[in-house]
Amino acid sequence: NAGVTQTPKFQVLKTGQSMTLQCAQDMNHEYMSWYRQDPGMGLRLIHYSVGAGITDQGEVPNGYNVSRSTTEDFPLRLLSAAPSQTSVYFCASRGTGGNQPQHFGDGTRLSIL
Amino acid sequence: GDSVTQMEGPVTLSEEAFLTINCTYTATGYPSLFWYVQYPGEGLQLLLKATKADDKGSNKGFEATYRKETTSFHLEKGSVQVSDSAVYFCALSDGSGGYQKVTFGIGTKLQVIP
C-alpha cells in the first residue's frame, strides 16, 4: 500500500538549475497539491489540481510549474532554482469532499546553493 | 479568508503529563477540522478529524472537540509518552463547495522528556 510517493528524497542544486520533483499516488484521488514547509511558516500551498488536465495556483506559485496528465502523477518543476526555494516540499492527495483528509508523501528536502 | 491559529512552541512536557495544544480558526463556511502529526523526517499524517459542531475526534489517546461557539479545536491527551514527540498541525477544510482548500496552522512542536 504505497499511498503517495515522492522522489527524490534529497537534492542539492546550484542557482539557475532546473529540476522536477516527482509525485505519484495510487489511491485514485482526484485532488493533489504541492506544499513547501519552511521554519516558522508552516505549510504553504504552491499549486494544486482537481483532476487530470486541471491545475491552479496556490499561495506561492512563482518559480514553479505543474502539470497533471494522469490521475496518478503530479510533478512539480523548478524552472530556474533560487536560494529562496531551499525548503522541504510535500505532495499530498485526497478524495473529493471537504471532510476528506490529506495523504502526504515523505517529502523532498531541497537545497539550492 | 480562512485562517488557523496555534502556538509554535516548543511545548516541553514530562512523560505522563497532560497535554493541551490550542487551536482556533476563522472560516467563512462550515469547515471540517483536522489534526495532523509529523514525526521527524516524515510527512504529515492524519491524527483525527471532526466534521461538524460538537463532534469529537479521537485516536491513539488524543481527543479534540469541534466547538463552533468558540471556533476552537483544541488537542488533548491525558498522559503523553516520549513517542508522542512530534510536530502537530491543526487544519481546516472549508466545505463551501467546489475545491475546498486546506488551511494549516503553523504547527506546534511537542517534546516529551522521560
Interface residues (C-beta under 8 A of the other chain):
Chain A: V4 Y31 S33 G40 M41 G42 L43 L45 Y48 V50 D56 G58 F90 A92 G97 G98 N99 Q100 P101 Q102 H103 F104 G105 D106 G107
Chain B: E8 P31 S32 F34 Y36 G41 E42 G43 L44 Q45 L46 K49 T51 F89 A91 S93 D94 G95 S96 Y99 Q100 K101 V102 F104 G105 I106 G107
